[in-house]
Amino acid sequence: MAFEYIDNVLEGAKEQHLLRQRVVVDDICARTLAVDGRRYLNFASNDYLALGDRPLPPLKGRSGGHSSPLVTGYSREQAELEQRFCALYGFESALLFASGFSANASVLKALFAQAREGLIVQDKLNHASLVDGGLAANAQMQRFNHNNMAHLDARLGKSKAHHKLVVSEGVFSMDGDCAPLEQLRSQCEKHRAWLMLDDAHGFGVLGGGKGSAAVLKPDILVLTFGKALAANGAIVLASNKVIDLLLQSNRDYTYSTALSALQCELIDTRLTQLLAADAERQHLSALIDYFKSQCATAHLALMPSDTPIQPLIVGDSESALVMQNQLREKGIWLSAIRPPTVAHNTARLRITLTAAHTEEDIDTLVSALEQCR
């Protein structure tokens, strides 16, 4: 029978405690959510500033995208939103995408579509969208050990490629630590490489809201709107010539329906709120410090992170799932992250804090973690 392997794949994933399943979530906000009629404290949200909980003013934009941006889908709202981001970050041009995954993967493919002697060097902990894009690109792809500049230097130094691109996240989504941006830039300058930065988890939280790019401007910057901005979509910022090239070669952009005027208006409204959310960032920073202090007192060994992403390594996938379910029994909702998302034997509880949480919520979480370990 055709496709008989499917049963084996699913059974194997189940036996290894790696089977992925969805849960229907009701009435979710940054602090709490409901599942099957029960309310939980939510420590699995990427809505770091709790902007998604804020009411929106009436939006006037049309809901349909109509067509590709290269046909009739490029609205005035899109153009003005791109211009706002360019002015904010000092870039010449930009493109809006329906998702961060599409933006990351398609930019790498398009950038090297007509290149010869290309090299993409990525941090080993980069997001799957960057890895997939690199593998599909018309270039050699290599990876360097996480945040290891000596290894990056060796990779770049040994390559004879003419076109070199270093790719990193600003804040790493599963570990919560930050890239050494100044050192990355130094390596790029030394080896005449470009730097591409995906700042999905830094945007809104770091740098007064501007994220990792507040301290360093990469050659290509990708920002996503589904985390701290509490919306959907993404934007790629670069020079005029890079954006012009993407308009010729980026199949995801060319053959996708454009973001609607309504979506662009929502993103623009949330961007105004995000940039003004200094009180939320200050409260979130204090909560992160408080959580780390309480975990240290409780002898809970967190990974080193100063961002809202606070991972607790468990080890094997079965144990991580057991802890996840024990926490849910205690009214705490967070997720066990297992391979292949993270490396073998590094299954973890990915704890995310938001500006909607309180110190009392943190106390409840730490107490539950102590009881479940």
C-alpha positions in Angstrom: 0.0 0.0 0.0 1.3 3.5 -0.9 2.5 5.7 1.9 2.5 2.8 4.4 5.5 4.4 6.1 3.2 7.1 7.7 2.0 4.7 10.3 5.6 3.8 11.2 6.6 7.4 11.5 3.7 8.3 13.8 4.2 5.2 15.9 7.9 5.9 16.2 7.3 9.5 17.3 4.8 8.3 19.9 7.2 5.7 21.3 10.0 8.3 21.6 7.6 10.8 23.3 8.0 13.2 20.3 4.5 13.1 18.8 3.2 16.6 18.3 -0.4 17.4 18.9 -2.5 20.6 19.0 -4.7 21.8 21.9 -7.7 24.0 21.4 -7.1 27.2 23.4 -9.9 29.5 24.5 -9.9 33.1 25.7 -6.2 33.6 25.7 -4.3 36.6 26.9 -0.7 37.3 27.9 -1.2 36.2 31.5 -3.9 33.5 31.3 -5.6 31.1 29.0 -8.4 28.5 29.1 -8.4 24.9 27.9 -11.5 22.7 28.3 -13.1 25.1 30.6 -10.2 25.5 33.0 -8.1 28.6 33.3 -4.3 28.5 33.6 -1.5 30.9 34.2 0.1 31.3 30.8 3.8 31.0 30.6 3.9 30.0 26.9 3.1 33.3 25.2 5.4 35.4 23.0 3.2 38.5 23.5 6.0 39.8 25.7 4.6 43.3 26.2 0.9 42.2 26.5 0.0 44.5 23.6 -2.5 41.8 22.4 -4.6 42.5 25.5 -5.1 46.2 24.6 -8.2 47.3 22.8 -7.8 48.6 19.3 -9.2 51.8 17.9 -11.6 51.3 14.9 -9.6 50.2 11.9 -10.7 51.5 8.5 -8.6 49.4 6.1 -10.0 46.8 3.8 -9.6 43.2 4.8 -8.6 41.6 1.5 -5.2 41.6 0.0 -6.6 41.4 -3.5 -3.5 39.9 -5.2 0.3 39.7 -5.2 2.1 43.0 -4.3 3.4 43.0 -7.9 -0.1 43.0 -9.4 -2.6 45.1 -7.5 -1.9 44.1 -3.9 0.6 46.8 -3.0 -1.6 49.3 -1.1 -0.8 52.8 0.2 -0.9 51.3 3.7 1.8 48.9 2.8 4.0 51.5 1.3 3.6 53.9 4.3 4.3 51.1 6.8 7.5 50.1 5.0 8.6 53.7 4.9 7.9 54.0 8.7 10.1 51.0 9.5 12.9 52.3 7.1 12.9 55.7 8.9 13.0 54.0 12.3 15.9 51.8 11.5 17.8 53.8 8.9 17.3 51.5 5.9 16.6 52.5 2.3 13.9 50.0 1.5 11.7 47.1 2.8 9.3 44.3 1.9 6.4 43.1 4.0 5.7 39.3 4.3 2.8 37.3 5.6 5.1 35.4 8.1 8.5 35.5 9.6 9.2 32.0 8.3 8.4 33.0 4.7 10.6 36.1 5.1 13.6 34.3 6.4 13.6 31.3 4.1 12.7 33.2 1.0 15.3 36.0 1.4 18.1 33.4 1.6 16.9 31.6 -1.5 16.4 34.8 -3.5 19.6 36.5 -2.5 21.7 33.7 -3.9 19.4 32.6 -6.8 21.8 34.0 -9.4 25.0 34.1 -7.4 28.1 32.1 -8.0 30.6 31.1 -5.3 28.2 31.8 -2.5 28.6 30.9 1.2 26.0 31.1 4.0 27.4 30.7 7.5 24.7 30.3 10.2 24.7 29.9 14.0 23.9 26.3 14.9 20.9 27.5 17.0 19.3 29.5 14.2 15.5 29.1 13.6 14.3 26.4 11.3 13.2 29.0 8.7 16.8 30.2 8.4 18.1 26.7 8.1 15.5 25.7 5.5 16.3 28.8 3.5 20.0 28.1 3.6 19.6 24.5 2.6 17.5 25.5 -0.4 19.7 28.4 -1.5 22.1 28.3 -4.4 25.1 28.5 -2.0 27.1 26.4 0.3 25.8 26.4 3.8 27.9 25.9 6.9 27.1 26.3 10.5 29.3 27.6 13.4 29.0 26.6 17.0 26.6 28.7 19.0 27.9 32.3 19.5 31.5 30.9 18.9 33.4 33.7 17.1 36.6 31.6 16.8 34.6 28.9 14.9 32.9 31.5 12.7 36.3 33.1 12.0 37.7 29.7 10.9 34.6 29.0 8.7 34.9 32.3 7.0 38.7 32.2 6.7 38.8 28.8 5.0 36.2 29.7 2.4 37.2 30.9 -1.0 33.6 32.0 -1.8 33.2 35.5 -3.2 29.8 36.2 -1.7 29.7 35.5 2.1 26.7 35.9 4.3 26.7 35.4 8.1 23.2 34.7 9.6 22.2 34.9 13.2 19.2 35.5 15.4 19.3 38.5 17.7 17.7 36.7 20.6 17.7 32.9 20.2 14.2 31.5 20.4 14.8 28.3 22.4 17.7 29.5 24.6 16.8 33.1 25.2 20.4 34.4 25.0 21.6 37.1 22.7 24.0 37.1 19.8 27.4 39.0 20.3 26.5 41.6 17.6 29.6 43.7 17.7 31.8 40.6 17.4 29.6 39.3 14.5 30.1 42.6 12.8 33.8 42.5 13.3 34.1 39.1 11.7 32.0 40.2 8.8 34.2 43.2 8.2 37.4 41.1 8.5 36.2 38.6 5.9 34.2 41.0 3.7 30.9 39.3 4.5 27.4 40.6 4.9 25.4 40.2 8.1 21.7 39.1 8.2 19.9 39.4 11.5 16.6 37.8 12.5 15.4 39.7 15.5 12.0 38.1 16.0 12.4 37.9 19.8 14.5 41.0 20.4 12.2 43.4 18.6 9.9 45.2 21.1 11.8 44.0 24.2 15.4 45.2 23.8 16.8 48.6 22.8 13.9 50.7 23.9 11.6 48.6 21.6 13.9 48.7 18.5 15.4 45.4 19.5 18.9 44.2 18.8 19.3 46.6 15.8 19.2 49.5 18.2 22.9 49.0 18.8 24.0 47.6 15.4 22.6 47.9 11.9 23.0 44.7 9.9 23.0 44.5 6.1 19.7 42.7 6.2 17.3 42.9 9.1 14.2 40.7 9.5 11.5 41.7 12.1 8.5 39.6 12.8 5.2 40.9 14.1 3.8 37.8 15.8 5.7 38.3 19.1 6.0 41.5 21.0 4.0 43.4 18.4 1.0 41.2 18.9 0.1 41.0 15.2 1.0 38.8 12.2 3.5 39.1 9.4 7.1 40.3 9.0 9.3 42.9 7.3 12.7 42.6 5.6 14.8 45.8 5.7 17.9 46.3 3.4 19.4 48.6 0.8 17.5 49.6 -2.3 19.5 47.2 -4.5 18.9 44.2 -2.2 15.1 44.9 -2.1 15.1 45.4 -5.9 16.8 42.0 -6.3 14.2 40.4 -4.0 11.4 41.9 -6.1 12.9 40.0 -9.1 13.8 36.7 -7.4 11.7 36.2 -4.3 9.1 33.6 -5.3 7.4 33.7 -1.8 6.8 37.4 -2.2 5.9 37.4 -5.9 3.4 34.5 -5.7 1.7 35.3 -2.4 -1.3 37.5 -1.8 -0.3 40.7 -0.2 -0.9 41.8 3.4 -4.3 43.6 3.5 -4.6 47.3 4.3 -6.4 46.2 7.5 -3.4 44.1 8.6 -1.0 47.0 7.8 -3.2 49.4 9.8 -3.2 47.0 12.7 0.6 46.6 12.6 1.1 50.4 12.4 -1.2 50.9 15.5 0.7 48.2 17.4 4.0 49.7 16.4 3.0 53.0 18.0 2.0 51.2 21.2 5.2 49.1 21.2 7.5 52.1 20.9 5.7 53.8 23.8 5.7 50.8 26.0 8.6 51.8 28.3 6.7 51.0 31.5 5.9 47.5 30.2 9.6 46.9 29.3 10.7 48.1 32.7 8.2 45.9 34.5 9.1 42.9 32.3 12.8 43.5 33.0 12.1 43.6 36.8 10.1 40.4 36.5 12.9 38.6 34.7 15.3 39.5 37.5 12.8 38.5 40.1 12.2 35.1 38.4 15.9 34.3 38.1 16.5 35.3 41.7 13.6 33.1 42.9 14.8 30.2 40.8 18.3 30.5 42.2 16.9 30.4 45.7 15.0 27.3 44.8 18.1 25.7 43.2 16.3 25.6 39.8 19.1 25.7 37.2 17.9 27.9 34.4 19.9 28.5 31.2 21.7 31.9 31.1 19.3 34.4 29.7 18.3 38.0 30.4 15.3 38.0 28.1 11.7 36.9 28.6 12.7 33.4 27.3 13.8 31.4 30.4 14.5 27.7 29.5 14.8 25.0 32.2 16.6 22.0 30.8 15.0 18.7 31.8 17.0 16.3 29.6 15.0 13.5 28.0 11.7 14.1 26.3 9.6 11.8 28.5 10.6 13.6 31.6 9.9 17.0 30.0 6.4 15.8 29.1 5.8 14.5 32.6 6.8 17.9 34.1 4.7 19.7 31.6 1.6 17.7 32.5 2.3 18.0 36.2 2.5 21.7 35.9 -0.8 21.8 34.0 -2.4 19.9 36.8 -1.3 22.7 39.1 -2.8 25.4 36.8 0.4 26.3 35.0 0.5 26.3 31.2 3.8 26.0 29.5 5.3 23.7 26.9 7.9 20.9 26.8 10.2 21.6 23.9 11.7 18.4 22.5 13.9 17.2 19.6 14.1 18.0 16.7 13.4 21.6 17.8 16.2 21.3 20.3 19.2 18.9 20.5 19.0 15.4 21.7 19.0 15.2 25.6 18.3 18.9 25.9 14.5 18.7 26.1 13.3 21.7 28.2 10.5 23.7 29.6 10.4 26.9 27.7 9.2 29.5 30.2 8.2 32.9 28.7 7.4 35.9 30.9 5.3 38.9 29.8 4.5 42.3 31.1 1.1 41.1 32.2 2.6 38.8 34.9 3.0 39.7 38.5 5.5 38.7 41.2 2.7 36.6 42.7 2.4 34.7 39.4 6.1 34.1 39.5 5.9 32.8 43.0 3.2 30.4 41.9 5.3 29.2 39.0 8.5 28.7 41.0 6.6 26.8 43.7 5.0 24.5 41.1 8.4 23.9 39.5 9.9 23.0 42.9 7.2 20.4 43.5 7.5 18.9 40.0 11.2 18.4 39.7 
